[in-house]
Amino acid sequence: MNLKESVKQYDEIRKQIEQKKEIIAIHKIDYESKIGNASAEIKELEEKLNITFKDIETELKEEFKKDKTIKKFYGGFGIQEIKTVEYSEESALAWCKLKDMFITYDKKSFEKAIDGLTLDFVKKDRDTKVTVPKEIKLED
């Protein structure tokens, strides 16, 4: 194929692409006008869902504070308690050497060993999260 034919073919293909893009733009405008109401309704429902979830979350956390053994609730909602431990590794290694517990610092072993202890350089925290079931089971 010579240069003249290649340039003509390039121009043709480019024009075809632009025509397809215009068709897509027209369809997109039509599609968006058809789904506009549904999209607005979805946003409104999602806001209601979030408000309802906050109410459920508050109630479940209060129930969990009363009795920490109950972790499953109506509909399949649950409570998950996550422990976090913050400390400097240098302080942990120094403490391990002082107590002749470990030759080297091992994060998992250290955190297991200090589980019931209170140390000045360790900050422990518990975060309570509400879990939502994939399928809500409504039993009366």
Buried (B, 14 or more C-beta within 10 A) or exposed (E): EEEEEEEEEEEEEEEEEEEEEEEEEEEEEEEEEEEEEEEEEEEEEEEEEEEEEEEBBEBBEEEBEEEEEEBEBEBBBBBEEEEEBEBEEEBBBEBBEEEEEBEEBBEEEBBEBBEEEEEEEBEBEEEBEBEEEEEEEEEE
